[in-house]
Amino acid sequence: MSVHVGVETKSELSPVRAFGPVSSSPAKVGEDWRQEYRRRIAVSDSVTVVLVIVLAQVVSMWPHPIEWLTPMKVGASVALGGLWMIALARGRSRHQSMLGEGSDEYERVLLATGQVFGLGALAAIVLGVGIARSYLMIALPVGLGALLLGRYLWRRDILRKRSSGKCRNSVLLVGGHASVVATTRSFVRNASAGYDVVGACIPRRATAVDDHIMVDGTRIPVFGNEFEVVDAMRSSIADTVVVTGTEDLGQVGLRTLMWDLEAEGVDLVVSPVVADVSKARLMFRPVAGLPLIHVARPRYEGANHRLSAVFNAMFSVLIILLVSPVMAAAAIAVKATSKGSIFYKAERIGLNGKPFLMYKFRTMVQGADQQVTDLLGDNEGAGGVLFKMRADPRITPVGRILRRLSIDELPQFFNVLRGEMSVVGPRPPLRREVEMYDDEVARRLYVKPGITGLWQISGRSDLSWEDSVRLDSSYVENWSVAQDLSIIVRTVSAVVKSDGAY
């Protein structure tokens, strides 16, 4: 979560200040790709809107599109298309802060489209302009789908370029040593966001500041303190300044920094102290001239959770019916290739610390649990809490295939029907793991464990213990039905790729 402060493009700036005109900052080089990218998206949106309007006009008057065409209908279509493109621009759906990251871009496209068609339908009623229902039924869904698809394809393009080192932001961090390290790790962990840390400014109050900071083997140069940001920005050739803590700058210092960076044409991003909190729980409220952030309390029960329970049951029944042939084949393969039962039943800790038996297809040799002690020296699970081995000798050949395809987890849908698990949730933990939990980690027990979750779509067994805890905590704190649906969709991709499945 971060707050962008400042300007949208340098071309829109004409600051008149006592210290002179806008300087020719090296950051303008970094701005070029953003402006070009926004122009391409604008052209793509315009072409899409025109084609959709023409398509809707022709199809709605078929089979006589020319004979039935009147100046009023043409004018209405032109007006609708023009308003549509204006709404997309005025709704800041192409703002540079959203390029290639987050869901805001899609939400603003959806909002702008809904506003245009809502106002268009109202205007048609008031002005007495006859607009065929078939026209709206084509233009709205087809247009919205085409715009979202276009944005998705552009996003895939920018992610591809970022993976090759292009279309990235050079970032100068301003804040304490700990916050600089944490922010750098976050940017490295989410490389698709396109933020490369090129330097830092550490507060003067630090007792000992070296000329660099080492973050997981990466050297981050320190260019000065919090009052030398402009010079540091020029030296590091940064195009974005991220303030990770405002306590040293204060209100006056932060406002002065905003003005200075505005003159340089450089973006300013202020990171609030709250972390891993979704935007749905945050509300900006100006109080007494201060931009305060109101953080809503997380909801662990209520109508939405009851709706989720109904969805879990219906979804599980549907999945069990659809994959029953696969489950039958897996059961036969397990029984025919190794001794022991078909299913593996293991104790897991569920909602509010209540234990339950979780079902999976057996993928290991019989008595595998008793061999864990002998293999602890080969544990690859970071943090020492989870036991993970890429080449676990206890896994059978069939079991390795079931794990790779995530077929071994299908019986857990019966746990969902029993009310012990959810389709989406934190990873179901072992009792010995729970006994090692501190208060922060124990919050994951506030909701039911899930078959899939943020951990499943973010690397699974490749995740460190700290990352697993962070993802589970984020899920619990920011639970929503929309997030569950998004995770279910993204799980399909994770299963196909088999990343971290072993």
N, C-alpha and C positions, 0 to 999 in steps of 0.2 A: 504494500500500500504506500503510495507516494502522492504528493500534491504538486502539480505543475504550476509554476508561477511565471508570469511574464508574457512574451509575445508569441504569436503563432508563426509568423514569418518575418524575416528581416525586411522584405520589400514593403511591408506595411508600416514600418517605423519611420518617423520623422521627428525624433526627439529634439526639442529646443531647450538646451540646458546651458548653464553658465560655463561649464568646463569644455564646451565645444561640440562638434558634430560627432556622429557615429564613426568610430574608428574602423579601419579595414582590418578586422580580426582574422587570423588564420582559421577561426571557426567557420567562416563562410564556406570554406571548402566542404566541411561536413554537412552544411545546410543544402548544398547543391542537389544531393541525391534525394533529399526529402521533398524539395520543391518539384523536382522532375517526377518523382513517384506520385505525388499528389496530382500533378497535371495528367499523368497517365490514367489514374483512377477516375478523374473528372471526365476525361474523354470516354473512357469505358462506360461510365454511368450514363453519359449523354447518349451514346450510341444505343445502349440497352433501352433507355426510355423511349427513344424515337421508334425503334423496331417494335417494341411492345405496343405502343400506341397505334402504329400502322396495322399490326397484326390484329389487335382487338377491333379496330375500325372495320377492317375487311371481313373478318369472320362474323362479326355481329350483323352485317348487312348481306351476308351470303344468301342466295346465289346472285344477287344483283348489287354488288358493292359500288359500282359506278352510278347506276341509275338512281339509287337511293341516297347518294351522297349529296348533302346540302351545305351551303355556306355556314349555317349555324352549327352543324355537326363538326365541320372542319375546324371552326373557331373554338368549339368546346374542347376538341382533342388537342389543339395547339395550346390552349390555356392550361389544360390539365398537365400536358408535358412540361410546359414552362414552369408551372408552380412546383411540379415534382422535382425538377432539377434545382430550383431555388431552395426548396425545403432541404434537399440533401446537402447543399452548400451551407445554408444558414444554420442547419442543425449540427454543424461541425462534425459530420460523419467522416470527413477526411482529415481530421486534425492529426498533426504529426505525432502527437503523444500516443496515438492508438495504432500506429503502423506496425503490423505484424505481431500484436500481443493483446490478449484479453478479449472480452466479449463486448466491450463498449461500442466498437465499430458496428457490429451487427445489430445491436440494440438501437443505435441511432438511425440506421437505415430503416429498421422496422418502424420506429416511431415517426420518422419523416414521411414514410409511405402511408401509414395509417392516418396521419393528420391531413395529407393531401386528399386522399379519397373520401375521408369524412367530410371535409369542407367542400369538396367537389360535389358530393351527393346532396349536401344541404343547399349549396348554391343552385343546383339544378332544380330543386323543388321550389325554391323562392323565386327564381327567374323564369320558371316554367319551361326549362330546356329539357326536352325529352331525351334521356339517355337510356338506351336499352340495357336491361339487366344482364344480358349476355355480354355486353361490352364491359361492364364492371367485373363480371365473373371471370372474364379472361384477363383483363388488364391487371387487376389486383394480384391474384396468386401468381400468374406468369411473370409479371413485372417484379414482384418482391422476390420470387425464387431466382430469377435471372440476376438481379442485383446482388443478392447474397452469394450466389455461385461465383459471380465475377469478383466480389471481394475476397472470397475464399481462394480463388485461383491466384489473385494478386498476392495474397498472404503467403501462399505456398511458394511463389516466386521470390518474395523477399526473404523468406526463411532459407531457401536454397542459396541465395546470394550471401546471406549472413554466415552460413556454414562455410563459405569459401573466403570469408574475411571482408566482404563488401557490405555496404548499407548498414554500417555499425556506428554507434555513438561513442565518442571519446569522452570519458567522464573524469572529472576532478571531484574527489570527495572532500567534504569539509566537516570535521567532527572529531570526537575523541578516538583514541587508539582502538578501543574495543568495538565501537560502532563502525569504524572504517573496515576493520577485519571482517565483521559480520556482514556488512553490506557487500564487500568484495566477494565473499564466499557465496552470497545469494546471487550475485550477478553471474558468477562462474557456474553455479548450479543450474541457472536458467539462462543458458547461453543464447537461446532463441530470442530473448528480449533485445539483444544487440547492444549491450552496454559493456564497454571495455574500460577498465579503470587504468588511467594513465598517470595518476598522481594523487596526492593528498595534502591537505592543510590541517595541521594538528594545533589545538589551542595552546596559547603561550603558557597556560598554567601547568602544562605537563611537566613533570619533574625532570624527565630526560627524554629528549626527542632526537633520534638518530636521523640520518639523511635518507633513510628508507625504512619500510615496514615489510617484513616477510609474511606472506599469507600462503600457506601450503606450498612452499617452494617458489612462489612468484614474488618478485621484488617490486614493491610499490614505492616510487620516489616520493619523498616529503619535500615540498617546495616552500614551506613557510608556515605561518600561523593563520588564524581565522581572519586577520585583517590584511592579509597579503594575497587574497584570492585572485584579484584581477591580474596581478603580475604572474601568479602561479598558473593561471589559465593561459596566459600568453606563452609562458615558457613550455607548458606541457602540450600546447596546441589542442586544448580540450574544447569541445563544442557544447558540452553540457556540464553544469555544476550541480552536484547533489549535496545538499546539506543534511547530514545524518543526525545532527543534534543542534538545537538552537539556543541552548542555555548559555553558551559562551558569547554568542553574537548579541543576544538580546533583541528586543523589538526594533530599536533604533539601528543597530548594526545590520539586522536582516533587511530592513527597509533600504538602507544605504546600499547594501549589496545588490538588491533588486535593481536599483537605479543604475548602478555601475555596470551590471551585466546587460541591462537594457541598452545602454550606450554601445556596448560591444556586440550586440546582436546575438547573445549567448543565452541558451535556455537555463532556467533555474528550476530545480526540482527539490522540494522540501519533504523529507521523510519524517512523518510523525513517529512518536515513541511507541504507539500501538503497533503490534506485529501480528501477522497471520489472522487478521480480522477482515472478513469480506466486506465489500462496499455496501451490501444490503444492510449491514448493521451500523454503518457510519452515516452521520448526518452533519453537514456543516451548518453551524448556527452562529451568525454574527451577534455577539452580546457585548455591549459597552465598547464597541469598536474593535473587539477581538474576534478573530475567526476560530471559534471553538469547535471541537469535534465531539459530537455526542455519540457515544458507543452504546448501542442497544444491548440488553442482556440476551444471552443465548437462550433458545427455547428447547427444552428437552422433552416436552410433552405438549398436548393440545390437539386441536382439530387436524392440523396438518400431519401430525404423527399418526393419528388414527386413520387418516386417508392413506398414509404410507403403508400401514399394516394391511389394509385391504388390497392395495396394489401389490404388495409382496406376495400375498396368498394367491391372487389371480395370476401374477406373472410366473410364480413357481409351478402352478398347475399346468400352465401353458408350456413351459420349458420341459417339464417332465414328460408331457405327452409328445412333444416334438422330438425329443432326443431319446425316447425309450428304446428304439432299435440300437442306438449307439451304446446305451448303458447295458443292454443285454449282451452285445458283442464284447464289451469290456469285461463284464462279469465272467463270460465263458473263457476269455483269454487269461484272466487272472487265475481262475480255478484250474485251467488245463496246463499252465506253465510253471506253477510253483505250489508247494505245500502251504496249507493254511486256509483261513477263511477268505471269502471274497471281499468283505468289507473290513475296513480298519476303523475301530471305534476308540476314540481317545478323549480323555477329559479336557475340556476347555472351560475358561471362565467367561461368563456372559454378563448380561445386564446386571448392574449393581453388585458384581462379584459373585453371582450365583453360578455354580458349576453345572455343566451339562455334557452329554456325550455327543461328540461331533462325528459324523459319518463321512468316510471317504472310501474310494476303491483302494484296496491294499496294493501298494507299489513297492514294498520292501519285503525282505525275507521274514519268515516267521520268527518272532522273538527279537526283532530289531531294536525294540526299546531297551532291552537289557544290554545292548552293545554300545550304548551312547557313552558310558563312562570310559570305555577303552578308546574312544575316538575323540575325546574332548581336546586332546593335544593337536588335532588337525582341524579344529573349528575355524571356519573362515568368516563366521558372523562377527561383524564389527561391534565392539562394545561388550562382548562376552556374555550378552543376555540371550541372543538367539543362537541356535546351533544350525549352521549351514555348511555344506560341503558340495563343491561342484562335482566331484567324482566320489560320491558316497558309495562305498562297497556294498552297502546293505540293499541298494535299489536293484530290483530285478530288471531284465531287459524289457519286458512288457511294461513294467512300472515306469521306466524311463520315458517310454513313448507316451504313456498316459499323462505323465507330468508335463512333458513338452507341449502337449495339446490341451492341457488343463482338464482332461476328461476325468481325472481322479477326483475332482472336486464336485462333480455333478450330483452325487448323493446328498450334498449339503442342502439341496433344495427341499429335501424332506425335513431337515432341521428348521428351515424357514416355515414350512407348513405347521410344525410343532410349536412355533412361536419362540424358538430359542435363538434364532439368527434372523438377520435381515439380508435382503439381496445386496444392499450396499451398506458398508459400515467399516469400522476399524478391523484390523486383523485379529482373529480369535486367538487369545494368548493362552499359554500353558500356566498351570498353577505356580510353577517355580519362577516363571517370568513375573507374574503378578506380585509375588513375595518380594521381588527386587524393585518394585515400582516406588517412585517418590510421589509426592502429592500432584505434581504436574502430569506425570504419565498416568496416574490413576484416574484422571478425568475421562480417559477413553472408555471407562466402564460405565459412563453415564448413558450410553446408547448400546443397542445390541450389536454384536460383532457381525461382519458381513462376509458374504462369499467373495465379493469384490470391493474395491475401495480405491482411495487415492494411492495407496501403496501398490495396488495391483497394476495401475496404469502408469506408474512412475519408476518402474525398475524391479519391483518384487524382491527377489533374493539378492539382487545387486545393490540394494539400498543399505546404507549404514544404519546402525541402531538409532543414531540421532535423527537422521532423515525420516525414518519410519515413525518415530515419536512425533516429530514435527508435523508430518502429514496427517497422522491420526488425530492429533490435537486440533489441527486446523479444521478437519472434517467435523469433529464433535462441536467445536465452537461456532461453526458457520453452517450447520446443517440446513438444507432446504430441499424441497421436492425437485426443484429445477437442477440442483447440483447432483442429486441421485440419478436423474435421467441422463445428464451429461456423462456421468461416470460409466453408466451402463453402455452407452454408445461407444465410448472410448475404450471400454474393456474388450470389445470385439477386435479392435485393431491390435491391442496388447496381446491378446491370445494368438492372433495370426502371426505376429512377429516373434512370439515366444521369448521376449526379452526377460532375462532373469528367472526363467522357469527351469529349475533343476532340483 
